[in-house]
Amino acid sequence: MLPVPYFHITVTIPAELREVLRANQRDGYAALMQASAAAIIELARDPRYVGGTVAVLAVLHTWTQQLTLHPHVHCLVSGGGISEDASTWHPARQNFLLPIKALAKLVRGKFRALLLRRCPDLVVPDMAWQVPWILHVTAWGNGEQAVLDYLARYVFRIALTNARIAGLDDETVTIQHKDRKTGHARTCRLSGDEFMRRFLQHVLPRGFHKVRYFGLWHPAQRHNAARVRQMLQLQAPPKPDPLQDPSVPPPEPIGAAPVPPIEPMICPHCQQGRLIFIRRLSPQQAMGP
């Protein structure tokens, strides 16, 4: 997690492609996630927008609240990127990351090329490549809390929770959903067979990863991500307590664990790097927050 602003990008395929992806889930969904992230990263490297490699977390969803097939990808993108030589952090502009129309065309082109490479014999309606794709870009928030809020909302969500099952009998299932136009709560009554058909079409192939990392968050870029985190921490302005003299350390309470000294500190391993103390984890938090 990086202490930077974040943006939320949603990529939705046109209706002409839904059944194609439903019949080729493993290749189709993987191509959609890869094309979405690749287009975001490529466009963000343009000096007119960000000028660096951004971090992208992509999450695949395939449903609407009425359980109809609606494949789309949610992307959490860092509001800035690292330069090609990994020496400079380029922040994004406030409340603007990428031009939406250019990004939609780039995603469509990359998805078409990836799908053709993965499934060369697949027949796709020509209209799928002619209609404009629907994308949304919104500012999401600042800092690590924005990432945690995103993860809590999207990563572990499933097509239907028990709380939305309003009624159940021997033949039908009634589910609650929200009307997108009015925002009001509605109910939908389905036969048992139709309910199972709708629900099971969202079960992904075994072993398929619906959460993937790209760009600066890719596992191969961990060293650059760590470098960015250090640069941002060093650039952050100090926050001294105006009521306390910074030259006098605060008294430690009796029986309290020793507190590490204030930075700068020398790294105990390499004896060269600058060690910045963030916080100490208690034994109950040994695995991290």
C-alpha positions as CSV (number, residue, x, y, z in Angstrom):
1,M,0.0,0.0,0.0
2,L,1.3,3.4,-1.0
3,P,0.5,6.7,0.7
4,V,-0.9,8.3,-2.5
5,P,-4.3,9.2,-3.9
6,Y,-6.2,6.4,-5.7
7,F,-8.6,6.1,-8.6
8,H,-11.4,3.6,-9.3
9,I,-11.8,2.5,-13.0
10,T,-14.6,0.1,-14.1
11,V,-14.4,-1.6,-17.4
12,T,-17.6,-3.2,-18.8
13,I,-17.9,-5.3,-22.0
14,P,-20.8,-4.7,-24.4
15,A,-23.8,-7.0,-24.4
16,E,-22.6,-8.7,-27.7
17,L,-19.6,-10.2,-25.9
18,R,-21.4,-11.6,-22.8
19,E,-22.2,-15.0,-24.2
20,V,-18.8,-15.3,-25.9
21,L,-17.1,-14.9,-22.5
22,R,-19.6,-17.1,-20.8
23,A,-18.6,-19.9,-23.2
24,N,-14.9,-19.2,-22.8
25,Q,-14.6,-18.1,-19.2
26,R,-10.9,-19.0,-18.5
27,D,-9.5,-17.3,-21.7
28,G,-12.1,-14.6,-22.0
29,Y,-12.1,-13.3,-18.4
30,A,-8.3,-13.5,-18.2
31,A,-8.0,-11.5,-21.5
32,L,-10.4,-8.9,-20.2
33,M,-8.4,-8.4,-16.9
34,Q,-5.1,-8.3,-18.7
35,A,-6.3,-5.9,-21.4
36,S,-7.8,-3.5,-18.9
37,A,-4.7,-3.3,-16.8
38,A,-2.4,-3.1,-19.8
39,A,-4.3,-0.2,-21.3
40,I,-4.3,1.7,-18.0
41,I,-0.6,1.3,-17.6
42,E,0.2,2.1,-21.2
43,L,-1.9,5.3,-21.2
44,A,-0.6,6.4,-17.8
45,R,3.0,6.2,-19.1
46,D,2.2,9.0,-21.5
47,P,3.9,12.2,-20.2
48,R,0.7,14.2,-20.9
49,Y,-1.1,12.2,-18.1
50,V,1.1,10.6,-15.5
51,G,4.4,9.9,-17.1
52,G,5.2,6.7,-15.1
53,T,4.2,3.1,-14.3
54,V,1.1,3.1,-12.0
55,A,0.0,0.3,-9.7
56,V,-3.1,-1.6,-10.7
57,L,-5.3,-4.0,-8.7
58,A,-7.9,-5.7,-10.9
59,V,-11.0,-7.6,-9.5
60,L,-13.4,-9.5,-11.8
61,H,-17.1,-9.4,-11.3
62,T,-19.7,-11.1,-13.5
63,W,-23.1,-10.2,-12.1
64,T,-25.8,-7.6,-11.5
65,Q,-27.9,-7.5,-8.4
66,Q,-30.5,-9.6,-10.3
67,L,-27.8,-12.2,-11.0
68,T,-27.8,-11.6,-14.8
69,L,-24.5,-12.0,-16.6
70,H,-22.6,-8.7,-16.7
71,P,-18.8,-9.2,-16.8
72,H,-16.8,-6.2,-15.7
73,V,-13.5,-5.4,-14.1
74,H,-13.0,-3.1,-11.1
75,C,-9.5,-1.6,-11.1
76,L,-7.9,0.3,-8.2
77,V,-5.1,2.5,-9.7
78,S,-2.5,4.6,-7.9
79,G,-2.6,8.3,-8.4
80,G,0.9,8.5,-9.8
81,G,3.6,6.3,-11.2
82,I,7.3,5.6,-11.1
83,S,9.6,6.7,-13.9
84,E,11.2,4.3,-16.3
85,D,14.6,4.5,-14.5
86,A,12.8,4.0,-11.1
87,S,14.3,7.2,-9.8
88,T,11.3,9.6,-9.7
89,W,7.7,9.5,-8.6
90,H,5.3,11.3,-10.9
91,P,2.0,12.2,-9.1
92,A,-1.2,12.4,-11.1
93,R,-3.2,15.5,-11.3
94,Q,-5.9,16.2,-8.7
95,N,-9.2,14.4,-9.6
96,F,-7.8,13.4,-13.1
97,L,-6.0,10.3,-14.1
98,L,-6.7,9.3,-17.8
99,P,-9.0,10.4,-20.6
100,I,-11.9,8.0,-20.5
101,K,-12.6,7.8,-24.3
102,A,-9.0,7.1,-25.2
103,L,-8.8,4.5,-22.5
104,A,-12.0,2.8,-23.7
105,K,-10.7,2.4,-27.3
106,L,-7.3,1.1,-26.0
107,V,-9.0,-1.5,-23.8
108,R,-11.2,-2.7,-26.7
109,G,-8.2,-3.0,-29.0
110,K,-6.0,-4.8,-26.6
111,F,-8.8,-7.2,-25.6
112,R,-9.6,-8.0,-29.2
113,A,-5.9,-8.9,-29.9
114,L,-5.6,-11.0,-26.7
115,L,-8.8,-12.9,-27.3
116,L,-7.7,-13.6,-30.9
117,R,-4.4,-14.9,-29.7
118,R,-5.9,-17.1,-27.0
119,C,-8.9,-18.3,-29.1
120,P,-8.0,-18.0,-32.8
121,D,-11.1,-20.0,-34.0
122,L,-13.6,-18.0,-31.9
123,V,-16.4,-16.3,-33.8
124,V,-17.2,-12.8,-32.3
125,P,-19.9,-10.5,-33.6
126,D,-18.5,-7.6,-35.5
127,M,-20.7,-5.2,-33.5
128,A,-18.7,-6.0,-30.4
129,W,-15.8,-4.1,-31.9
130,Q,-17.9,-1.2,-33.3
131,V,-20.0,-0.1,-30.2
132,P,-18.3,2.1,-27.6
133,W,-17.2,0.4,-24.5
134,I,-18.5,1.7,-21.1
135,L,-15.8,2.8,-18.7
136,H,-16.0,4.9,-15.5
137,V,-13.1,6.7,-13.7
138,T,-13.6,8.3,-10.3
139,A,-11.3,9.5,-7.6
140,W,-11.4,7.0,-4.8
141,G,-9.5,8.5,-1.8
142,N,-6.1,9.0,-0.3
143,G,-3.6,6.7,1.4
144,E,-3.7,3.2,2.7
145,Q,-7.2,3.5,4.0
146,A,-8.5,3.9,0.5
147,V,-7.0,0.6,-0.5
148,L,-8.5,-1.2,2.5
149,D,-11.9,0.3,1.8
150,Y,-11.7,-0.9,-1.8
151,L,-10.6,-4.4,-0.8
152,A,-13.4,-4.7,1.8
153,R,-16.0,-3.7,-0.7
154,Y,-15.0,-5.6,-3.9
155,V,-12.5,-8.4,-3.4
156,F,-14.5,-10.9,-1.4
157,R,-18.0,-10.0,-2.7
158,I,-20.0,-12.8,-4.2
159,A,-23.0,-12.7,-6.5
160,L,-25.6,-13.0,-3.8
161,T,-25.5,-12.8,0.0
162,N,-28.0,-14.4,2.3
163,A,-29.3,-11.0,3.5
164,R,-30.7,-10.4,0.0
165,I,-32.8,-13.5,-0.1
166,A,-36.2,-12.1,0.8
167,G,-38.3,-15.2,0.4
168,L,-38.0,-18.9,-0.2
169,D,-40.5,-21.7,-0.8
170,D,-40.7,-25.1,-2.5
171,E,-40.8,-23.6,-6.0
172,T,-39.5,-20.0,-6.0
173,V,-36.8,-17.7,-4.6
174,T,-37.4,-14.0,-4.0
175,I,-34.3,-11.8,-3.9
176,Q,-33.9,-8.1,-3.2
177,H,-32.1,-5.7,-5.5
178,K,-31.7,-2.0,-6.0
179,D,-33.2,-0.2,-9.0
180,R,-30.3,1.6,-10.7
181,K,-32.4,4.4,-12.0
182,T,-34.4,5.3,-8.9
183,G,-32.2,3.8,-6.2
184,H,-35.2,2.2,-4.6
185,A,-35.2,-1.4,-3.2
186,R,-37.1,-3.9,-5.4
187,T,-37.8,-7.6,-5.2
188,C,-37.4,-10.2,-8.0
189,R,-39.2,-13.6,-7.8
190,L,-37.5,-16.5,-9.7
191,S,-38.3,-20.1,-10.2
192,G,-35.9,-22.5,-8.5
193,D,-34.4,-23.6,-11.8
194,E,-34.0,-20.0,-13.0
195,F,-32.4,-19.0,-9.7
196,M,-29.9,-21.8,-9.9
197,R,-29.1,-21.0,-13.6
198,R,-28.4,-17.4,-12.8
199,F,-26.4,-18.1,-9.7
200,L,-24.2,-20.9,-11.2
201,Q,-23.2,-18.9,-14.2
202,H,-21.1,-16.8,-11.9
203,V,-19.1,-19.7,-10.5
204,L,-15.6,-19.2,-12.0
205,P,-13.4,-22.1,-13.3
206,R,-11.4,-23.9,-10.8
207,G,-8.2,-22.2,-10.0
208,F,-9.1,-19.0,-11.8
209,H,-7.6,-15.9,-10.1
210,K,-10.3,-13.2,-9.9
211,V,-7.9,-10.8,-8.2
212,R,-4.7,-9.8,-10.1
213,Y,-1.9,-7.3,-9.7
214,F,-0.3,-5.3,-12.5
215,G,2.3,-2.6,-13.0
216,L,3.9,-1.4,-9.8
217,W,2.0,-3.9,-7.8
218,H,3.1,-6.9,-9.9
219,P,5.3,-9.3,-7.8
220,A,8.2,-8.7,-10.2
221,Q,8.1,-5.0,-9.2
222,R,8.2,-5.4,-5.5
223,H,11.6,-3.7,-5.3
224,N,10.4,-0.7,-7.1
225,A,7.3,-0.5,-5.0
226,A,9.4,-0.6,-1.8
227,R,11.6,2.2,-3.3
228,V,8.5,4.3,-4.0
229,R,7.3,3.9,-0.5
230,Q,10.6,5.0,0.9
231,M,10.7,8.1,-1.4
232,L,7.2,9.1,-0.4
233,Q,7.9,8.7,3.3
234,L,11.1,10.8,3.0
235,Q,9.2,13.5,1.1
236,A,6.4,13.7,3.6
237,P,6.6,16.8,5.7
238,P,7.1,16.3,9.5
239,K,4.3,16.8,11.8
240,P,5.8,18.1,15.1
241,D,3.6,18.6,18.1
242,P,3.2,22.4,18.6
243,L,2.7,22.0,22.4
244,Q,6.0,20.1,22.9
245,D,9.6,21.1,22.4
246,P,10.9,18.8,19.7
247,S,14.3,18.7,21.2
248,V,13.0,17.1,24.4
249,P,11.8,13.5,24.1
250,P,8.5,12.7,25.8
251,P,8.7,10.8,29.1
252,E,8.0,7.1,28.9
253,P,5.2,5.7,31.1
254,I,6.2,3.3,33.9
255,G,6.2,-0.3,32.7
256,A,5.8,0.6,29.0
257,A,7.8,-1.1,26.3
258,P,10.7,0.9,25.0
259,V,9.9,3.0,22.0
260,P,12.4,3.1,19.1
261,P,14.2,6.4,18.8
262,I,13.0,9.1,16.3
263,E,14.4,8.9,12.8
264,P,16.9,9.0,11.2
265,M,18.3,5.6,12.1
266,I,20.8,3.5,10.4
267,C,19.6,0.2,9.0
268,P,21.0,-2.6,11.3
269,H,21.4,-5.0,8.3
270,C,23.2,-3.0,5.6
271,Q,24.5,-0.2,7.9
272,Q,23.9,2.3,5.1
273,G,20.2,2.7,4.5
274,R,18.0,5.1,6.4
275,L,15.5,3.3,8.7
276,I,12.2,4.9,9.3
277,F,10.2,3.7,12.3
278,I,6.4,3.4,11.4
279,R,5.0,1.5,14.4
280,R,5.6,-1.6,16.5
281,L,3.3,-4.7,16.1
282,S,2.1,-6.4,19.3
283,P,2.3,-10.2,19.5
284,Q,-1.4,-10.3,18.7
285,Q,-0.7,-8.5,15.4
286,A,2.3,-10.5,14.4
287,M,0.9,-11.2,11.0
288,G,0.4,-7.5,10.3
289,P,-2.8,-5.4,10.1
